[in-house]
């Protein structure tokens, strides 16, 4: 029973007692005998107390029943999965299992000595043999000569032996010290030159030829003259294929200019 229910019960009991007391007090006023009123009052009070005790007992039972747990309700919905935890440390290694033993397989194909995969690792060097030393082999004996090898070219680095010691000085009077004779040199030279003209704001590509007495050119050049040196630009100066010298000049002003071309010729 709740607190408000117990309060209402006590209020009813108190109201009943008040009503009995009021009736007993009013009974003489209405002509009832006092003895009868007192007896009735005692009986009514006893009934009221009995009712209040019964009500109190019922209240206690109701309170006990309210405290008793009810039947279990249905299971609620499952919660969401939590985040995965950190990986734990590896456990200790277990003991090794028993060694298995299979049946022997069939014999494989024979392994050729020419197959590199069939060669095992090189063994240690064996002890020196105890045989007797044979007779020396003379170079004149055909049985001592091996097969002739291929010729060795001087351009092949593998054919060159180590450098020997420095030899004695070679005298110019010794014919063996003289090397092959070199080509003949020229007996003299001749310088030829010519004056050339280059038009205003244009190029001049000219050459000077060597004479028949000295047909080969070994050098050459040009002279722009001091007055024209700032206006003329040389873009080529080289030997000519036919014997002579070639010069290519550019004139950068609005005037005709001259320059000199040279060739050094030999026979």
FENZIJO-V605559 format. One record per run of one state. SS is the DSSP state (h for helix, s for strand, l for the rest). FROM is the first residue (numbers start at 1). LEN is the number of residues. If there is no record, write none. Layout:
ss = <SS;SS>
from = <FROM;FROM>
len = <LEN;LEN>
//
This chain:
ss = <l;h;l;h;l;h;l;h;l;h;l;h;l;s;l;s;l;h;l;s;l;h;l;s;l;s;l;s;l>
from = <1;3;31;34;68;116;119;142;145;157;160;175;178;189;199;203;210;212;215;216;224;226;229;232;240;244;252;257;267>
len = <2;28;3;34;48;3;23;3;12;3;15;3;11;10;4;7;2;3;1;8;2;3;3;8;4;8;5;10;1>
//
